[in-house]
Every structure is written in C-alpha cells, then in structure tokens.
Amino acid sequence: AAGVIQSPRHLIKEKRETATLKCYPIPRHDTVYWYQQGPGQDPQFLISFYEKMQSDKGSIPDRFSAQQFSDYHSELNMSSLELGDSALYFCASSLGGGWSGGAEAFFGQGTRLTVV
Amino acid sequence: SQQGEEDPQALSIQEGENATMNCSYKTSINNLQWYRQNSGRGLVHLILIRSNEREKHSGRLRVTLDTSKKSSSLLITASRAADTASYFCATGANSKLTFGKGITLSVRP
C-alpha cells in the first residue's frame, strides 16, 4: 500500500541558506501535518492543512512557510536556516481534517535536515 | 506544561516479559494515541483510544485510559527484542496531535 512519501530523505544546508521539504500524502488523504523533531526530543507540531487551506498552526518560526497544492502534496519552505533548525521533519497525512474524530494519521519516514 | 508526559523515561526488560508504559496529560482530549519510533525513523501508529473508551486491545498491545486521572497506560505483553524502540503517547484535539516525551524501551534477548 502507498505510504506518505517525503523528499529528500537527507539534506545538508549551510547557515542562512534556504531549504524546501516535500510531502506526498497517501492517495485520497486530504489533510497534511508537519512536525519537527530535534535530537532526543518529542515531535513538535508545526502546521497542518486541510483541503489546501491552513487548518492549524503550532510552533512554526516566521522563517518557515508551507502550503498544500491542488494535488494535496505539501511543501515546507525554510529560509535563513539556523543551526538549531537541524532536526528530523515529519509529514503525516490523514483523511478527514483532524484528530478530534480519531482519524488515524500515517507518518512519512522524515527528512533529516542538517544545518552546518 | 507538557501534554502527554510518559513514565518511565526508559525501561529495560527481558524478552518474554511484559512492558508497561504510562502517560499523563493535562487538558481535555478527544482521543489518545500511542506511537512507536525506531531510532531516527518514522512514527508508526500503534493504537488509538477515544475519550469514551476505557480499554482497547490490539494483538499484544493493551491500552487503558482513565480520563478522571488524565492518564493512559500501554501494556506490551510477551515482549520481543524487535519491540525495542521509543514509544510516544499523543493527545488529539482538532487539527493538532501533541506528543509527549518518549519512553525508550529496550528488550534484551
């Protein structure tokens, strides 16, 4: 069965550079979530989209932006990268817009971003 | 304050033993979910329990939820070396799933 695809799997950038992370949800899933997980930390919610509209926002820095496209894939754009941005970035997708009803979400394998 | 705090932070057991991990949370929830993560890899959904449920089973997993105490427990029976991983509880509300600190489970062969 198709899973959530994230690309690239690994990315090395220098400080002050920009990075774009991509997420391809499971077919027919209409909701995408982005999470950031620092070394030894729990995943932190960044932002979510439902039907191409932002549905919730967490601790996402102003230097980051994201969007969901007409084909439901999502991109997380990160500018002016800092050393502290080094982390594992996860994307998850689900059907139905939110966790309240107990929609199960499926996570991708993540993109490991290293800022040097 | 941290939503979904796990207890203990690390657990080491022998293969075949049962592993019990606890989680507490602070706010009202619609559901609570448990995830597993192998080192540096993706999060795998294990089980979801709704706020109106008290216990749920899935294979070797048993989850309980006590909304009056705002706590949940995950029991893994007859553990295997392959169960070695980090386990997270996460509380779901609206469009956000909030994770707590993970519990590192080591199962010795």
Interface residues (C-beta under 8 A of the other chain):
Chain A: T31 Y33 Y35 D42 P43 Q44 F45 S48 Y50 S55 D56 G58 L88 F90 A92 G97 G98 W99 S100 G101 G102 E104 A105 F106 F107 G108 Q109 G110 R112
Chain B: G4 N30 N31 Q33 Y35 G40 R41 G42 L43 V44 H45 L48 R50 F88 G92 A93 N94 S95 K96 L97 T98 F99 G100 K101 G102
